[in-house]
Amino acid sequence: MRCHKNVPGLRREFAAVSVCVPFRQAEMETLIPIINRLQEVFLTVGAEVIHLPQIVVVGTQSSGKSSVLESLERKHTENGNGTKQNSQNSYPGIKAEEWGTFLHCKNQIFTDFSEIRKEIEEETARMSGDNKGISPEPIHLKIFSPHVLNLTLVDLPGITKVPVGDQPEDIETQVQEMILSFISNPNSLILSVSPANSDLATCDALKLAREVDPDGRRTLLVVSKLDLMDAGTDALEVLLGRVIPVRLGIIGVVNRSQHDINTQKSVADSARDEQAFLQRHYPSLASRSGSRYLARALSRLLMHHIRDCLPELKTRVTVLSAQYQARLSGYGQPVEDHSATLLQIVTKFASDYCSTIEGTARHIQTSELCGGARICYIFHETFGRTLQSIDPLGGLTEMDILTAIRNATGPRPALFVPEVSFELLVKKQIKRLEEPSLRCVELVHEELQRIVQHCSAYSTQELLRFPKLHDSIVEVVTGLLRKRLPITNEMVHNLVAIELAYINTKHPDFTDAAQVSASVNSQQTETLQDAEKRWKNEKAAEEKAAGEKSKAPDFSSPTKGQAINLLDTAVPVSRRLSAREQRDCEVIQRLIKCYFLIVRKSIQDSVPKTVMHFLVNHVKERLQSELVGQLYKQALLEELLIESQDTAQQRTEVAHMLEALQKASQIISEIRETHLW
């Protein structure tokens, strides 16, 4: 059986004795080697994309955890005192001669188990130091033996409270986090080890197991060191589950003592002594206790657990295969024909760019407007509403209009409203349309630039493979847009200048001019009639006054009748307008408003057309030829089509992972339906 590369520590693999079993049991036993093969497949790519069923061993420091594992493997891979196995271990097994292999020692077979012990110690020292440090990196060990059952075990560091040696101050937290990362896997079985001579209520291993498995569906408790309990006490109540019940069961074992290790007591003798101890002290539980029963129970539990997890594994492998196949297709094949590849990428980019503007692109965003839709929004919402919000008379007061009228008449008093004042004022208002028009050009230019990034990120995935080609394409398109921007701005500026060049008072829509003209003619007639009547009245009054003056002496003051010195009186800044002035201002306001609306309508229609012709359509028509002309050069082909290191590496990794998933799918497909029941 194989183990995941990400699993910290050493995994031990045990082989099974060839025995005659019923058909369905034999079918079930084949599930464990299948999982072993799956683990081996995923280890070759160094990834843990699927959580495979496994047994995770958890216990406190010196709880007898390592001794339990050694009894299962029937060999002794650890000896000595103090902290042991500070890297996690994993152990699968296959029915064969007794030998072992390490993942980090490829193609090297260890037939001497003392060499295996030495290699574990050296690898542990290399990864975590030789002074009781820990490391999350795994040590993968396979043990092949005809004396053990097929199992896959993950031996985690023992739970410790106080740091020793080179261990950090937060060693307890680090170990607990490492343990939780493994036992949180829903496809793992948790083997909690607790010594019989300690209070089960304070068992840290069982506490951690209940955090991730509150229902106890994945937890098995092993009570170790049954022979080290105080005289007059036993663990019968604990083993029967009356102290703390454990759903999958509680199994008691007797560990090898340090004396047994020092005297190199054989495995067979240790197993015989363990069975004798159980018969003497726990005769009713002897058949359901001990290392041999533990191995059979673990094998049975693992087989049933694999059976339950297998449907989900099959689905997961199928889904991942499709995902990695899609990713591999996105990376493309290695470049062979540089000319054809460059033309293909450039043509596709130009096509995607134009499609984004036209709204026919395959990758359409739903979160925001982009491409042609955003350009349309700029024309009719942003630009259109901005023009509509401009007040035709904004910035003009009645005094401004009156001043313009007076300035247009020169030294002569104004008898009628001068047309020059109207032109002067309306041009000032039309000039206000130029700034939003130029801003519209700028917004469209920015959107055309954004489309480049959109096509690079969504439409043309191949561009990500060639960063230099990507940068060159962006540079060419940016240059083309930059070159067209001043031309478009100049044309929009000319549109406003054209309107300012000639104020067409004969415009068909300038209806207010005729109405105002008729009103002015009527007012002129009334003015002449009033002037003539007033002249007659004044003449009659003068004749009458002259007759009376000849009859009376002149006693008038010498200053009477002299004009008032206006220079000594300040001209008021604000005053009420006369009826004549009010009428003139209203006439000019009506004319300005009417003509401004005509020009605004024209600008609102012509600016989008100008932008489309001189900027958008020009870029669409010239983009591909511009790209080919500047990039399709023999001297640049190889340089532009150099793949990024990330792309080449990711393609290799994805290809290996896809191959592993395909092998895994083939392995799973070999399982007959009878295996699942």
C-alpha positions in Angstrom: 0.0 0.0 0.0 1.2 3.5 -0.7 0.8 6.7 1.2 0.2 10.3 0.4 3.3 12.5 0.0 1.7 15.2 2.1 1.2 12.9 5.1 3.8 13.9 7.7 5.9 11.1 9.1 6.4 7.4 8.5 3.7 5.1 7.3 4.0 1.4 7.8 2.6 -1.2 5.4 1.8 -4.7 6.5 1.3 -7.8 4.5 -1.3 -10.5 5.2 -1.1 -14.2 5.8 -2.5 -16.3 2.9 -5.5 -18.1 4.4 -8.6 -19.7 3.1 -11.6 -17.4 3.6 -15.2 -17.4 2.4 -15.8 -15.9 -1.1 -17.2 -12.6 0.1 -14.5 -12.1 2.7 -11.9 -12.8 0.0 -13.5 -10.3 -2.3 -13.5 -7.8 0.6 -9.8 -8.3 1.3 -9.0 -7.3 -2.3 -10.2 -3.8 -1.5 -7.2 -3.0 0.7 -4.6 -3.7 -2.1 -6.7 -1.6 -4.5 -6.4 1.3 -2.1 -2.7 0.6 -1.8 -2.4 0.9 -5.5 -4.3 4.1 -5.5 -2.0 5.5 -2.9 1.0 4.5 -4.9 -0.4 6.2 -8.0 -0.9 9.5 -6.3 2.4 9.4 -4.5 4.1 9.3 -7.9 2.8 12.8 -8.6 3.3 14.0 -5.1 -0.2 15.3 -4.6 -3.0 14.5 -2.2 -6.0 15.4 -4.4 -8.1 12.6 -2.9 -8.4 11.5 0.7 -8.0 7.8 0.6 -9.1 5.5 3.5 -6.4 5.0 6.0 -5.9 4.3 9.7 -4.4 7.2 11.8 -2.8 6.3 15.1 -3.1 8.9 17.8 -1.7 8.8 21.4 0.3 10.7 24.0 4.0 10.5 24.4 5.1 7.1 25.8 1.5 5.8 25.6 2.8 2.6 23.9 1.6 3.8 20.5 4.8 2.8 18.7 4.9 -0.6 20.5 1.4 -1.3 19.3 2.5 -0.6 15.7 5.5 -2.8 16.1 3.3 -5.7 17.3 1.2 -5.2 14.2 4.2 -5.3 11.8 5.9 -8.1 13.8 9.2 -6.3 13.5 10.8 -3.7 15.7 11.7 -0.5 13.9 12.3 1.7 17.0 14.3 1.2 20.1 15.8 3.3 22.8 14.4 5.7 25.4 12.8 9.1 25.3 10.8 10.7 22.6 10.3 8.5 19.5 9.1 8.9 16.0 8.8 12.6 15.7 8.0 12.3 12.0 4.8 10.5 11.1 5.1 7.0 9.7 3.0 5.0 7.3 3.0 1.2 6.8 1.2 -0.8 4.1 1.9 -4.5 3.4 1.8 -7.1 0.6 2.0 -10.9 0.9 5.6 -11.6 0.1 9.0 -12.1 1.7 10.0 -9.9 4.6 11.6 -6.7 3.4 11.0 -3.0 3.4 11.3 0.1 1.1 11.4 3.9 1.7 9.9 6.4 -0.8 12.9 8.7 -0.4 15.3 5.7 -1.1 14.0 4.8 -4.6 14.9 1.3 -5.9 16.6 0.4 -2.6 15.3 -2.7 -0.7 16.0 -3.2 3.0 16.1 -6.8 4.1 17.7 -6.1 7.4 15.3 -4.5 9.8 18.1 -3.0 11.8 19.0 -1.0 8.7 15.3 0.1 8.5 15.6 1.3 12.1 18.8 3.2 11.2 17.3 4.7 8.1 14.2 6.0 10.1 16.5 7.6 12.7 18.7 9.2 10.0 15.7 10.5 8.0 14.0 11.8 11.1 17.2 13.6 12.1 17.6 15.1 8.7 14.1 16.5 8.6 13.6 17.5 12.2 17.0 17.5 13.8 18.6 15.0 16.1 17.3 16.5 19.4 13.6 15.5 19.5 12.4 18.0 16.9 9.3 17.4 14.8 8.6 17.8 11.1 5.4 17.8 9.0 7.2 16.0 6.2 6.3 12.3 5.8 8.6 9.3 5.9 7.0 6.6 3.7 7.9 3.0 4.6 6.5 -0.2 3.1 6.9 -3.4 5.0 6.4 -6.7 3.1 5.8 -9.7 5.3 3.8 -13.0 5.2 3.1 -12.6 9.0 0.8 -9.6 9.0 -2.5 -8.4 7.5 -2.9 -5.8 4.8 -3.1 -2.4 6.6 -2.2 1.2 5.9 -1.3 3.1 9.1 -0.3 6.7 9.7 1.8 7.0 12.9 1.7 10.6 14.2 3.9 12.2 16.8 2.9 11.6 20.4 0.9 14.3 22.1 3.3 16.2 24.4 2.8 19.0 26.9 6.3 20.3 27.7 8.9 21.0 25.0 12.2 19.1 25.2 15.4 19.4 23.2 15.0 21.5 20.1 11.2 21.5 20.3 9.5 24.9 20.1 7.6 26.4 22.9 4.3 25.8 21.1 5.1 22.1 20.5 1.7 21.0 22.0 -0.2 23.3 19.6 1.8 22.2 16.6 1.3 18.5 17.3 -2.4 18.9 18.0 -2.9 20.8 14.7 -0.9 18.1 12.8 -3.1 15.4 14.4 -6.3 17.2 13.6 -5.3 17.7 10.0 -5.2 13.9 9.6 -8.1 12.8 11.7 -10.4 15.4 10.2 -10.2 13.4 6.9 -13.7 11.8 6.8 -12.2 8.8 5.0 -9.8 8.0 7.9 -10.2 5.6 10.8 -8.9 6.9 14.1 -6.9 4.5 16.3 -6.7 6.1 19.8 -4.1 4.6 22.1 -4.4 5.1 25.9 -2.3 3.4 28.6 -4.2 1.3 31.0 -2.4 2.8 34.0 -3.8 6.3 33.3 -7.3 7.8 33.8 -9.3 7.3 30.6 -11.3 10.4 31.3 -8.1 12.5 30.7 -7.1 10.7 27.5 -6.0 13.5 25.0 -6.1 11.1 22.1 -9.8 10.2 22.7 -10.6 13.9 23.3 -9.1 14.9 19.9 -10.9 12.0 18.2 -14.3 13.2 19.6 -13.7 16.7 18.3 -13.8 15.5 14.7 -15.8 12.3 15.2 -18.5 13.1 17.8 -20.6 10.1 16.8 -17.7 7.7 17.1 -18.2 6.1 13.7 -14.5 6.2 12.9 -12.8 5.8 16.3 -11.3 2.6 17.8 -9.7 2.7 21.3 -6.7 0.6 22.2 -5.8 0.2 25.9 -2.1 -0.5 26.1 0.2 -1.6 28.9 -2.3 -3.9 30.6 0.5 -5.5 32.5 1.7 -2.3 34.1 -1.4 -1.5 36.2 -1.2 -1.2 40.0 -1.6 -4.4 42.0 -5.2 -5.2 42.8 -6.6 -3.2 39.9 -7.6 -4.2 36.3 -9.0 -2.6 33.2 -12.1 -4.8 32.9 -14.6 -2.0 33.3 -12.7 0.1 30.7 -12.4 -2.8 28.2 -16.2 -3.5 28.6 -17.0 0.1 27.7 -18.6 0.9 31.0 -16.3 3.8 31.8 -16.4 5.5 28.4 -18.2 3.6 25.6 -16.5 3.6 22.2 -18.7 2.7 19.2 -16.1 0.6 17.2 -14.9 -1.1 20.3 -12.1 -1.2 22.9 -9.2 -3.6 22.6 -6.6 -4.2 25.2 -2.9 -5.1 24.4 0.3 -5.9 26.3 3.3 -3.9 25.1 6.9 -5.0 24.9 8.9 -3.6 27.8 12.2 -1.8 27.5 13.8 -5.0 29.0 12.3 -7.0 26.1 13.7 -4.6 23.6 17.2 -4.6 25.2 17.2 -8.4 25.4 15.9 -8.6 21.8 13.0 -10.8 22.8 11.5 -12.3 19.7 8.1 -11.3 18.3 6.7 -14.8 18.6 7.7 -15.0 22.3 6.2 -11.6 23.0 2.9 -12.6 21.3 2.8 -15.9 23.3 3.5 -14.1 26.6 0.8 -11.5 25.8 -1.8 -14.2 25.1 -0.9 -16.0 28.4 -1.3 -12.8 30.3 -4.7 -12.2 28.9 -5.8 -15.7 29.7 -4.8 -15.3 33.3 -6.2 -11.8 34.0 -8.9 -11.3 31.4 -10.1 -14.8 30.4 -13.5 -13.6 29.3 -11.9 -11.1 26.9 -8.8 -13.0 25.9 -10.3 -13.9 22.5 -11.2 -10.2 21.8 -7.9 -8.7 23.0 -4.3 -8.7 22.1 -2.2 -7.6 19.1 -3.4 -10.4 16.8 -7.1 -9.6 17.4 -6.3 -5.9 17.0 -4.7 -6.6 13.6 -7.7 -8.6 12.4 -10.1 -6.0 13.7 -8.3 -3.2 12.0 -8.2 -5.1 8.7 -11.9 -5.8 9.0 -12.7 -2.2 9.8 -10.5 -0.8 7.1 -12.2 -3.1 4.5 -15.7 -2.1 5.5 -14.6 1.6 5.6 -13.1 1.3 2.1 -16.4 -0.3 0.9 -18.3 2.7 2.2 -15.9 5.3 0.8 -15.5 3.7 -2.6 -18.5 5.2 -4.4 -17.5 8.7 -3.4 -13.9 7.9 -4.5 -15.1 6.8 -7.9 -17.1 10.0 -8.4 -14.2 12.2 -7.1 -11.7 10.6 -9.5 -14.1 11.1 -12.5 -14.7 14.7 -11.7 -11.0 15.5 -11.1 -10.1 13.8 -14.4 -12.5 16.0 -16.3 -11.1 19.1 -14.6 -7.5 18.3 -15.2 -8.2 17.4 -18.8 -9.7 20.8 -19.3 -6.7 22.5 -17.7 -4.3 20.5 -19.9 -6.2 21.5 -23.0 -6.0 25.2 -21.9 -2.2 25.0 -21.7 -2.0 23.8 -25.3 0.7 21.7 -27.0 4.4 22.5 -27.2 5.2 24.8 -30.2 6.5 23.1 -33.3 5.6 25.6 -36.1 6.3 29.1 -34.8 4.9 30.9 -37.9 1.6 29.1 -37.9 1.3 29.4 -34.1 1.9 33.1 -34.1 -0.6 33.7 -36.9 -3.1 31.6 -35.2 -2.8 33.4 -31.9 -2.8 36.9 -33.5 -5.8 36.1 -35.7 -7.7 34.6 -32.8 -7.0 37.7 -30.7 -8.1 40.1 -33.4 -11.3 38.1 -33.9 -12.0 37.9 -30.2 -11.4 41.7 -29.9 -13.8 42.5 -32.7 -16.3 40.0 -31.3 -16.2 41.7 -27.9 -17.0 45.0 -29.5 -19.8 43.5 -31.6 -21.3 41.5 -28.7 -20.7 38.1 -30.3 -17.9 37.0 -28.0 -18.1 33.5 -26.4 -17.0 34.8 -23.0 -19.7 37.3 -22.0 -19.5 38.8 -18.6 -22.7 38.9 -16.5 -21.3 41.1 -13.6 -20.7 44.3 -15.6 -21.0 45.8 -19.1 -18.0 45.5 -21.3 -17.0 45.9 -24.9 -19.6 47.2 -27.4 -22.3 47.2 -24.7 -20.3 49.6 -22.6 -19.5 51.8 -25.6 -23.3 52.0 -26.3 -23.8 52.9 -22.6 -21.2 55.7 -22.9 -22.9 57.2 -26.0 -26.5 57.1 -24.9 -26.4 57.2 -21.1 -23.2 58.9 -19.9 -22.7 61.3 -22.8 -26.4 61.7 -23.7 -27.5 62.5 -20.1 -24.5 64.8 -19.6 -25.6 66.9 -22.6 -29.3 66.9 -21.5 -28.2 68.2 -18.1 -26.6 71.3 -19.6 -28.9 74.3 -19.1 -29.1 76.4 -22.3 -29.0 79.6 -20.2 -26.6 78.3 -17.6 -24.1 81.0 -16.5 -26.1 83.9 -18.1 -27.8 86.5 -16.0 -30.2 89.2 -17.2 -27.6 91.8 -16.7 -25.1 89.8 -18.8 -27.6 89.8 -21.6 -28.4 93.5 -21.2 -24.7 94.3 -21.2 -24.2 92.3 -24.4 -27.0 94.1 -26.0 -25.6 97.5 -25.1 -22.0 96.5 -26.1 -23.4 95.4 -29.5 -24.9 98.8 -30.2 -21.8 100.9 -29.5 -22.3 104.6 -28.7 -25.8 104.6 -30.1 -28.8 103.8 -27.9 -30.5 100.6 -28.9 -33.7 101.1 -30.7 -34.1 97.4 -31.5 -32.5 94.2 -30.2 -29.2 93.8 -32.1 -28.7 90.4 -33.7 -24.9 90.5 -32.9 -25.7 90.2 -29.2 -27.6 87.0 -29.8 -24.7 85.4 -31.8 -22.2 86.5 -29.2 -24.2 84.9 -26.3 -25.3 81.7 -28.1 -21.7 80.9 -29.2 -20.6 81.1 -25.6 -23.3 78.6 -24.7 -22.4 76.2 -27.6 -18.8 76.2 -26.5 -19.9 74.4 -23.3 -20.7 71.3 -25.4 -17.1 70.7 -26.4 -15.8 69.4 -23.0 -18.3 66.6 -22.5 -17.8 65.6 -26.2 -14.1 65.2 -25.7 -14.7 63.3 -22.5 -16.9 60.9 -24.4 -14.0 60.2 -26.8 -11.7 59.5 -23.8 -14.2 57.1 -22.2 -14.5 55.1 -25.4 -10.7 55.0 -25.7 -10.4 53.6 -22.2 -13.0 50.9 -22.9 -11.2 49.8 -26.1 -8.1 49.5 -23.9 -10.0 47.4 -21.4 -11.1 45.0 -24.1 -7.4 44.1 -24.6 -7.2 42.9 -21.1 -10.5 41.2 -21.3 -9.4 39.2 -24.4 -6.1 38.3 -22.8 -7.7 37.0 -19.6 -10.8 35.3 -21.0 -10.9 34.8 -24.7 -7.3 33.9 -25.6 -5.9 31.6 -23.0 -2.9 30.8 -25.2 -1.6 34.3 -24.6 -0.8 33.3 -21.0 1.6 30.7 -22.3 3.7 33.4 -24.1 4.2 36.4 -21.9 6.4 38.2 -24.5 3.9 37.8 -27.2 1.2 38.9 -24.9 3.1 42.1 -24.0 3.8 42.8 -27.6 0.2 42.4 -28.7 -0.9 44.8 -25.9 1.8 47.2 -27.0 0.7 47.2 -30.6 -3.0 47.6 -29.8 -2.2 50.4 -27.3 -0.1 52.2 -29.9 -2.9 51.9 -32.5 -5.4 53.3 -30.0 -3.0 56.1 -28.9 -2.5 57.0 -32.6 -6.2 57.4 -33.3 -7.0 59.3 -30.1 -5.8 62.8 -31.2 -7.3 62.3 -34.7 -10.7 61.6 -33.1 -10.4 64.5 -30.7 -9.6 66.9 -33.5 -12.6 65.8 -35.4 -14.9 66.2 -32.4 -13.4 69.6 -31.8 -14.1 70.5 -35.4 -17.8 69.5 -34.9 -18.2 72.1 -32.2 -16.1 74.6 -34.2 -18.4 74.1 -37.2 -21.4 75.0 -35.1 -19.6 78.1 -33.8 -18.5 79.2 -37.3 -22.0 80.0 -38.6 -25.1 80.7 -36.6 -27.8 79.7 -39.0 -30.9 81.7 -38.0 -32.7 80.3 -41.1 -32.5 76.7 -39.7 -35.8 74.9 -40.3 -36.1 74.1 -36.6 -35.4 77.6 -35.5 -39.1 78.5 -35.3 -38.8 80.9 -32.4 -36.9 83.3 -34.6 -39.9 84.0 -36.8 -42.2 84.4 -33.9 -39.7 86.8 -32.2 -39.3 88.7 -35.5 -43.0 89.2 -35.8 -43.2 90.3 -32.3 -40.4 92.8 -32.8 -42.1 94.2 -35.9 -45.3 94.7 -34.0 -43.4 96.3 -31.2 -41.6 98.6 -33.7 -44.9 99.8 -35.2 -46.3 100.5 -31.8 -43.1 102.3 -30.9 -43.3 104.6 -33.9 -47.0 105.4 -33.3 -46.3 106.1 -29.6 -43.3 108.4 -30.7 -45.5 110.3 -33.2 -48.3 110.8 -30.6 -45.8 111.9 -28.0 -44.2 114.4 -30.4 -47.5 116.0 -31.1 -48.3 116.4 -27.5 -44.9 117.8 -26.7 -45.2 120.3 -29.5 -48.6 121.5 -28.3 -47.3 121.9 -24.8 -44.3 124.0 -26.0 -46.5 126.3 -28.0 -48.7 126.9 -25.0 -45.8 127.5 -22.7 -44.2 130.0 -25.1 -47.4 132.1 -25.1 -47.5 132.3 -21.4 -43.9 133.2 -21.1 -44.2 136.3 -23.2 -46.8 137.7 -20.8 -44.9 137.1 -17.5 -41.5 138.4 -16.2 -38.7 135.8 -15.9 -38.0 135.1 -12.3 -36.4 131.7 -12.7 -33.2 130.7 -11.1 -30.1 130.9 -13.4 -29.4 127.2 -12.6 -32.9 126.0 -13.2 -33.1 123.5 -16.0 -29.4 122.6 -16.0 -28.6 118.9 -16.4 -27.6 116.9 -13.2 -23.9 115.9 -13.1 -24.2 112.1 -13.5 -20.5 111.5 -12.9 -20.9 112.5 -9.3 -23.5 109.7 -8.8 -22.4 106.1 -8.7 -24.1 103.8 -11.1 -26.2 101.2 -9.1 -24.8 97.7 -9.4 -28.2 96.1 -9.5 -31.5 97.7 -10.3 -34.9 96.7 -11.6 -35.1 96.4 -15.4 -37.4 98.6 -17.3 -40.2 97.2 -19.3 -38.1 97.7 -22.5 -35.0 96.0 -21.0 -37.1 93.1 -19.7 -38.6 92.6 -23.1 -35.2 92.6 -24.8 -33.8 90.1 -22.3 -36.7 87.7 -22.9 -36.2 87.9 -26.6 -32.6 87.0 -26.4 -33.2 84.2 -23.9 -35.9 82.7 -26.2 -33.5 82.8 -29.1 -30.6 81.3 -27.3 -32.6 78.5 -25.8 -34.1 77.5 -29.1 -30.9 77.6 -31.1 -28.9 75.9 -28.3 -31.3 72.9 -28.3 -30.9 72.6 -32.1 -27.1 72.5 -31.8 -27.1 70.1 -28.8 -29.3 67.7 -30.7 -26.8 67.8 -33.6 -23.8 67.3 -31.4 -25.4 64.5 -29.5 -26.0 62.7 -32.8 -22.7 63.5 -34.6 -20.2 62.8 -31.8 -21.0 59.1 -31.4 -20.9 58.7 -35.2 -17.5 60.5 -35.3 -16.1 58.3 -32.5 -17.3 55.1 -34.2 -15.8 56.1 -37.6 -12.5 57.6 -36.6 -11.7 55.3 -33.6 -13.8 52.2 -33.1 -14.3 51.0 -36.6 -10.9 52.1 -37.7 -9.3 49.9 -35.0 -11.5 47.0 -35.8 -10.6 47.2 -39.5 -6.8 47.7 -39.0 -6.1 45.6 -35.9 -5.2 42.3 -37.5 -3.1 43.8 -40.3 -1.3 46.0 -37.7 -0.5 43.0 -35.5 0.7 40.9 -38.4 2.7 43.7 -39.8 4.6 44.5 -36.6 4.9 41.0 -35.0 5.1 38.5 -37.9 8.8 38.9 -38.5 11.2 35.9 -38.7 13.6 37.4 -36.3 11.0 37.8 -33.6 9.1 34.5 -33.9 11.2 32.4 -31.5 11.6 35.2 -29.0 7.9 35.9 -28.9 6.8 32.3 -28.6 9.0 31.5 -25.6 6.7 29.9 -23.0 6.8 31.1 -19.4 8.4 28.8 -16.9 5.2 28.6 -14.9 3.2 27.4 -18.0 5.7 24.7 -18.9 5.9 23.5 -15.3 2.1 23.5 -14.8 1.5 21.6 -18.0 3.9 18.9 -16.9 2.3 18.7 -13.4 -1.2 18.7 -14.8 -0.2 16.0 -17.4 1.3 13.8 -14.6 -1.8 14.3 -12.4 -4.1 13.5 -15.3 -2.1 10.3 -15.9 -2.4 9.4 -12.2 -6.1 10.0 -12.2 -6.6 7.9 -15.3 -4.6 5.1 -13.7 -6.7 5.5 -10.6 -9.9 5.4 -12.6 -8.7 2.2 -14.3 -7.8 0.6 -10.9 -11.3 1.5 -9.5 -13.0 0.2 -12.6 -11.5 -3.2 -12.0 -13.6 -3.6 -8.8 -16.6 -5.8 -9.4 -19.9 -4.8 -7.9 -19.7 -7.7 -5.5 -16.8 -5.9 -3.7 -19.2 -3.2 -2.5 -21.6 -5.4 -0.5 
